[in-house]
């Protein structure tokens, strides 16, 4: 069973692609970003529309490989391929982009991109814990604020920043509320539908409209829960998905998991719940510092060590009564590939089954993945 209110989210990308030019005509500046480390509150506070540019489709990879090595991860090649071909209306209409140094590949991509698109690149510290890291990242967020103000010719006031923070916090809370409904058995949302919801949030110009439709899904899901209905039969094996960002167009592993008889009850990665875990503390006397602190808490594999990710996965596995974890790694993504070993060891100590799926955007290995996933599901069922 599927909530009827999810239909609005099915069309989020096509709708946004059609509307992006009209947004520019309304004199609303479009600012692109590639990672959840980008402080979107600053763009909103400046009167802009932050839009996600991290690409998840195979089609532009061949174009990306004209300048980038073939052994780069598909996310970088796809993102760059869209950028150099002008096939992405969001990139074309962006006044500038906000990049970040979460991996060496992206650093070099932004270096190339900056030759044809104005770019702000945030230097992310290599660790998330400590006074030095906090102060350094705060200075980067301050620099980002200054550059946004200069590029858009505006001043970000305390009031506009607080309004933007409250807007983002409300969305984060609503998405957490929706995700938590999947603690039920049966889960009320499929992993593929949950991904559509979180993905749509990055392409919706009117946040109030998004929240209205999100509340409708929550209401429908709660009704399903009360009635004992769900996206899968009661007792279906329950899976947590973690690892690299997985968006629409690259969701093949999620699809295979659910076609193989399991339910994806929680998506931990960047396109899933990672970006919604923490709110900005509006009681902080320094709101900009509060914004910086929220983003520095992001448990990304670029951080060393990244112990919070292990703690989160152990916690949600228990809370969502999950039977196992599927860890997705893009070929060429070294930080997540190394961290998969750390994750497997940490979860083994807690008797949580884990399988790593190393793949790319191509469908060529789908049947091989299906065989491994089916064997994993059979193992956790028995």
C-alpha positions, -999 to +999 in steps of 0.1 A: +000+000+000+012+035-009+001+069+005-017+088-022-001+121-011+033+108-023+022+115-059+033+151-055+068+140-048+070+118-079+070+149-100+093+171-080+123+169-104+103+175-136+084+203-120+116+220-107+133+216-141+103+234-158+102+262-132+138+271-127+138+297-155+107+313-141+124+315-107+152+335-123+127+358-140+113+366-105+147+379-097+154+351-072+191+342-074+198+305-077+228+291-059+240+256-065+256+233-039+270+198-041+271+186-005+253+187+028+282+207+043+270+237+023+252+260+048+219+265+029+206+289+056+230+315+043+215+313+008+180+315+021+188+344+044+203+362+014+170+358-005+183+330-028+172+296-038+197+268-029+195+239-053+213+206-052+237+198-081+252+165-070+244+144-100+231+108-098+226+099-135+248+078-157+241+097-190+266+126-185+295+105-173+310+100-207+312+138-211+328+141-176+355+116-186+367+140-213+384+160-186+384+136-156+401+102-151+379+072-158+387+058-124+371+088-106+338+080-087+306+082-108+292+110-087+320+134-096+321+124-133+283+127-136+282+161-118+310+175-140+295+161-171+263+179-165+282+211-158+303+212-190+274+203-213+248+228-200+223+199-198+214+207-161+191+237-159+199+241-122+237+245-130+230+267-160+208+291-140+229+292-109+246+326-101+274+307-085+281+274-068+292+264-033+317+236-033+336+219-005+367+198+001+352+166+012+374+145-011+404+151-034+383+143-065+358+170-057+385+195-049+400+191-084+365+191-100+358+225-084+392+237-096+382+229-132+346+242-127+359+276-114+372+283-148+337+286-162+314+291-132+319+314-101+327+291-072+330+293-034+349+263-021+347+257+016+377+241+032+363+213+054+385+203+084+397+168+085+381+161+119+349+173+135+360+173+172+381+199+189+384+236+194+408+241+165+384+224+141+354+243+154+372+277+150+385+268+116+352+257+102+335+288+118+359+310+099+350+292+066+313+297+072+320+334+080+339+336+047+310+319+029+285+345+043+307+374+032+311+360-003+274+353-007+266+389+004+292+403-020+281+382-050+244+389-044+247+425-033+228+420-001+233+420+037+224+389+057+208+403+088+203+385+121+166+385+115+169+370+080+193+344+092+170+334+121+140+331+098+161+309+074+172+287+103+137+283+116+125+274+081+152+247+077+147+234+113+110+229+106+117+209+075+143+188+093+119+180+121+091+171+097+114+147+078+126+131+110+089+127+120+082+109+087+113+087+090+104+076+125+070+062+113+091+035+097+099+021+131+065+004+129+060-031+115+049-030+088+069+001+077+046+027+062+071+039+035+094+021+011+130+032+010+124+044-026+095+066-016+115+080+014+143+089-010+118+107-033+107+128-003+143+138+008+154+143-028+124+166-036+133+189-007+164+199-027+144+211-057+114+228-042+114+266-045+086+272-021+095+256+013+060+262+026+045+242-003+070+214+004+061+214+041+023+213+033+028+182+011+052+166+036+026+170+064+000+154+041+023+123+037+029+122+075-009+123+081-015+095+055+013+074+069+000+078+105-034+067+093-019+036+076+000+028+108-032+030+129-049+007+104-020-018+103-012-011+067+022-006+052+044-005+022+053-042+028+038-071+046+042-074+083+074-093+092+093-083+061+131-083+067+142-048+076+173-032+061+193+000+069+210+015+039+242+035+045+272+047+025+276+070-004+250+095-015+223+077-034+198+098-054+172+094-080+188+078-110+213+059-089+189+041-066+194+007-082+206-010-050+176+003-030+153-010-058+171-044-058+168-047-020+131-041-021+125-063-052+143-090-034+118-092-005+132-068+021+121-033+033+145-004+034+133+012+067+160+039+071+185+056+047+214+069+067+234+084+038+237+121+026+207+118+004+188+103+032+188+112+069+224+123+075+216+159+067+184+160+089+199+146+122+207+180+138+190+213+140+206+247+143+204+260+179+184+292+176+191+300+213+228+305+205+238+341+209+259+338+177+236+324+151+263+321+125+284+300+148+253+279+155+249+272+118+286+262+116+283+239+145+253+221+130+271+214+097+303+203+114+284+175+131+277+159+098+291+123+102+308+121+068+335+096+059+358+126+051+361+131+088+388+111+106+379+095+129+342+093+121+330+075+152+296+092+153+285+074+121+291+040+138+272+052+169+243+064+147+241+031+128+241+010+159+214+032+174+190+033+144+195-005+138+181-010+173+154+017+171+141+005+137+144-032+146+165-037+115+179-071+106+209-059+087+228-031+070+236-026+033+267-004+029+269+011-006+302+023-020+308+040-053+338+026-072+366+052-067+352+066-034+382+058-012+370+073+021+337+053+021+355+022+009+380+023+038+353+032+062+333+002+051+359-020+068+357+001+100+319-001+099+318-039+094+341-044+123+321-021+146+288-037+137+302-072+140+310-065+176+272-057+181+261-088+160+246-067+133+250-082+098+266-060+071+271-064+034+291-039+013+280-033-023+307-016-044+292-004-076+287+026-100+258+041-118+257+015-146+230-012-146+256-038-159+262-054-125+225-054-114+220-091-115+253-098-097+241-074-069+207-090-069+223-124-062+244-111-033+215-092-018+191-122-021+218-143-003+222-117+024+184-115+030+182-153+031+210-153+057+194-127+080+160-145+077+176-178+089 
